[in-house]
């Protein structure tokens, strides 16, 4: 790993907002509320959530609809985390549409 990559990871790990993004997502806060609490854009908060959750070995599944920010987190061993996220999404009522895009219950209607 390059020195620059180490510095980026270290800077992000020391930023409490970055660490908080994953924690707030795990307790079910919506993306807009997380972005407002951390005083960042929703796009930046979405990236932080995905990265922070992935560092713990879990995975995030986002709704495939254009302007939807719904997500579910799959908690499992790193090897099975993506399957766990898909199972969590299906349990929450998410389904694939005719084009194969995973959508939350709100966006399917």
Rosetta silent file (secondary structure, phi, psi, omega in degrees, C-alpha in Angstrom):
SEQUENCE: XXXXXXXXXXXXXXXXXXXXXXXXXXXXXXXXXXXXXXXXXXXXXXXXXXXXXXXXXXXXXXXXXXXXXXXXXXXXXXXXXXXXXXXXXXXXXXXXXXXXXXXXXXXXX
SCORE:     score description
SCORE:     0.000 S_00000001
   1 L     0.000  135.865 -177.868    0.000    0.000    0.000 S_00000001
   2 L   -73.343  162.623  179.086    1.379    3.390   -0.933 S_00000001
   3 H   -64.368  -36.063  178.924    2.120    6.099    1.605 S_00000001
   4 H   -64.381  -41.473  178.947   -0.610    8.277    0.097 S_00000001
   5 H   -64.755  -38.635  177.596   -3.194    5.517    0.548 S_00000001
   6 H   -63.496  -42.720  179.537   -2.126    5.051    4.164 S_00000001
   7 H   -63.550  -41.093  179.326   -2.487    8.799    4.800 S_00000001
   8 H   -63.854  -46.160  179.864   -5.982    8.862    3.267 S_00000001
   9 H   -63.729  -40.107 -179.999   -7.113    5.887    5.368 S_00000001
  10 H   -66.496  -43.557  179.783   -5.597    7.378    8.504 S_00000001
  11 H   -62.171  -42.289  179.909   -7.181   10.784    7.916 S_00000001
  12 H   -67.967  -38.731 -179.614  -10.590    9.179    7.357 S_00000001
  13 H   -66.879  -31.257  179.631  -10.246    6.950   10.410 S_00000001
  14 H   -81.896  -15.683  179.459   -9.437    9.949   12.589 S_00000001
  15 L   -80.959  110.653 -176.365  -12.410   11.912   11.252 S_00000001
  16 H   -63.855  -25.971  176.722  -15.226   11.189   13.691 S_00000001
  17 H   -63.987  -40.459  179.644  -17.800   12.135   11.065 S_00000001
  18 H   -63.274  -46.464  179.018  -16.586    9.283    8.873 S_00000001
  19 H   -65.526  -35.820 -179.657  -16.803    6.799   11.725 S_00000001
  20 H   -68.790  -30.189 -178.633  -20.197    8.157   12.748 S_00000001
  21 H   -57.294  -47.448  179.008  -21.639    7.677    9.245 S_00000001
  22 H   -66.145  -39.854  179.672  -21.456    3.909    9.551 S_00000001
  23 H   -65.935  -42.284  179.687  -22.774    3.907   13.109 S_00000001
  24 H   -67.518  -35.761  177.170  -25.741    6.123   12.256 S_00000001
  25 H   -65.997  -38.478 -179.313  -26.554    3.953    9.239 S_00000001
  26 H   -64.356  -28.387  178.997  -26.485    0.840   11.390 S_00000001
  27 L   -91.547    3.200  170.927  -29.157    2.260   13.694 S_00000001
  28 L    95.415   14.445  178.335  -31.387    3.071   10.719 S_00000001
  29 L   -67.131  141.914  174.799  -31.071    6.807   10.200 S_00000001
  30 L   -69.955  155.952 -175.853  -32.138    7.972    6.723 S_00000001
  31 H   -57.520  -42.957 -178.699  -29.404    9.318    4.455 S_00000001
  32 H   -61.050  -39.993 -179.694  -30.670   12.921    4.534 S_00000001
  33 H   -68.917  -38.733  177.338  -30.611   12.955    8.334 S_00000001
  34 H   -64.143  -45.716 -179.687  -27.092   11.496    8.428 S_00000001
  35 H   -60.768  -41.924  179.160  -25.852   14.076    5.900 S_00000001
  36 H   -66.351  -41.739 -178.863  -27.408   16.922    7.911 S_00000001
  37 H   -66.019  -34.987 -178.556  -25.974   15.658   11.198 S_00000001
  38 H   -92.008   -3.714  178.935  -22.480   15.332    9.727 S_00000001
  39 L    57.687   48.113  175.387  -22.780   18.594    7.775 S_00000001
  40 L  -133.389  170.287  177.848  -21.836   17.035    4.431 S_00000001
  41 L   -72.578  155.249  176.798  -23.640   16.518    1.128 S_00000001
  42 H   -59.221  -32.328  178.758  -25.818   13.412    0.755 S_00000001
  43 H   -64.899  -44.579  179.068  -23.438   12.154   -1.948 S_00000001
  44 H   -67.060  -40.865  178.983  -20.455   12.360    0.426 S_00000001
  45 H   -63.246  -38.481  179.135  -22.457   10.807    3.268 S_00000001
  46 H   -62.511  -43.035  177.104  -23.495    7.926    0.986 S_00000001
  47 H   -63.687  -42.015  178.602  -19.860    7.200    0.162 S_00000001
  48 H   -62.444  -43.173 -179.277  -18.877    7.359    3.819 S_00000001
  49 H   -61.050  -49.638 -178.921  -21.665    4.976    4.795 S_00000001
  50 H   -58.844  -46.502 -178.124  -20.685    2.450    2.149 S_00000001
  51 H   -68.640  -44.414 -177.447  -16.989    2.623    3.036 S_00000001
  52 H   -65.461  -40.410  178.861  -17.433    2.640    6.828 S_00000001
  53 H   -68.970  -39.170 -179.156  -19.805   -0.322    6.771 S_00000001
  54 H   -64.911  -32.572  178.600  -17.550   -2.222    4.341 S_00000001
  55 H   -62.672  -26.782  178.826  -14.572   -1.813    6.671 S_00000001
  56 L   -85.436   -3.894 -179.917  -16.434   -3.862    9.256 S_00000001
  57 L    98.000   -8.697  178.604  -17.018   -6.633    6.710 S_00000001
  58 L   -86.683  174.909  178.716  -20.708   -5.886    6.149 S_00000001
  59 E  -135.309  152.610  178.746  -22.224   -4.592    2.903 S_00000001
  60 E  -111.078  134.725  171.474  -24.800   -1.964    1.990 S_00000001
  61 E  -110.314  126.434  179.310  -27.457   -2.435   -0.704 S_00000001
  62 E  -102.989  147.729  175.902  -28.898    0.811   -2.071 S_00000001
  63 L   -62.845  140.342 -177.113  -32.245    1.150   -3.830 S_00000001
  64 L   -84.267   -3.450  179.115  -31.732    1.298   -7.595 S_00000001
  65 L   -69.203  150.645 -171.077  -34.320    4.012   -8.207 S_00000001
  66 L   -55.689  -54.904 -174.578  -32.894    7.288   -9.453 S_00000001
  67 L  -108.175   22.696 -179.238  -33.603    9.652   -6.533 S_00000001
  68 L   -98.735  138.727 -179.982  -34.119    7.133   -3.748 S_00000001
  69 L  -115.687   23.300  178.985  -31.664    6.882   -0.860 S_00000001
  70 L   -72.500  145.898 -179.615  -33.110    3.798    0.853 S_00000001
  71 E  -149.542  159.839  170.784  -30.584    1.203    1.978 S_00000001
  72 E  -133.917  152.185 -179.351  -30.209   -1.999    3.950 S_00000001
  73 E  -115.050  129.337  177.536  -27.103   -3.358    5.637 S_00000001
  74 E   -96.678  112.690  179.309  -26.175   -7.027    5.476 S_00000001
  75 L   -96.539  115.323  176.685  -24.431   -8.174    8.638 S_00000001
  76 L  -165.860 -176.917  174.644  -22.528  -11.400    8.137 S_00000001
  77 L   -63.442  153.258 -178.239  -19.032  -12.700    7.735 S_00000001
  78 L   -54.095  -30.615 -179.247  -17.166  -10.802    5.018 S_00000001
  79 L   -68.579  -32.340 -175.559  -17.478  -13.795    2.720 S_00000001
  80 L  -113.916   14.202 -173.610  -21.288  -13.825    2.875 S_00000001
  81 H   -65.806  -39.396 -178.570  -22.017  -10.135    3.522 S_00000001
  82 H   -67.479  -39.072  176.772  -23.385   -9.314    0.063 S_00000001
  83 H   -65.575  -37.689  178.203  -25.782  -12.261    0.179 S_00000001
  84 H   -65.663  -37.847  178.030  -26.851  -11.179    3.676 S_00000001
  85 H   -65.707  -40.374  177.607  -27.519   -7.651    2.381 S_00000001
  86 H   -66.237  -41.129  177.098  -29.652   -9.043   -0.441 S_00000001
  87 H   -62.688  -41.023  178.087  -31.535  -11.269    2.012 S_00000001
  88 H   -64.365  -38.874  178.563  -32.127   -8.264    4.301 S_00000001
  89 H   -65.144  -44.450  178.971  -33.421   -6.247    1.344 S_00000001
  90 H   -64.742  -38.936  178.410  -35.813   -8.996    0.301 S_00000001
  91 H   -64.797  -29.231  179.041  -37.025   -9.393    3.893 S_00000001
  92 L   -83.984    2.888  177.062  -37.744   -5.645    3.964 S_00000001
  93 L    96.059    9.223  177.968  -39.962   -5.993    0.882 S_00000001
  94 L   -76.689  145.808  179.180  -37.467   -4.989   -1.789 S_00000001
  95 E  -141.618  159.026  173.765  -37.854   -6.653   -5.185 S_00000001
  96 E   -82.758  136.656  177.142  -36.174   -6.669   -8.582 S_00000001
  97 L   -85.028 -173.001 -177.737  -38.104   -4.838  -11.288 S_00000001
  98 L   -63.317  -21.285  179.545  -38.451   -5.973  -14.920 S_00000001
  99 L   -97.149    4.101  177.894  -35.008   -4.587  -15.765 S_00000001
 100 L    84.186   18.405  179.262  -33.265   -6.389  -12.906 S_00000001
 101 L   -96.247  128.363  179.056  -32.889   -3.293  -10.702 S_00000001
 102 E   -76.006  123.750 -177.532  -33.366   -3.849   -6.970 S_00000001
 103 E  -127.734  146.094  177.955  -35.946   -1.357   -5.674 S_00000001
 104 L   -73.351  170.081 -177.977  -37.333   -0.635   -2.216 S_00000001
 105 H   -60.817  -33.878  179.536  -41.024   -1.047   -1.463 S_00000001
 106 H   -68.608  -39.978 -176.001  -41.722    2.668   -1.891 S_00000001
 107 H   -80.039  -18.349  179.122  -40.130    2.850   -5.344 S_00000001
 108 H   -75.200  -23.208 -176.817  -41.840   -0.284   -6.660 S_00000001
 109 L   -87.392    0.000    0.000  -45.274    1.307   -6.376 S_00000001
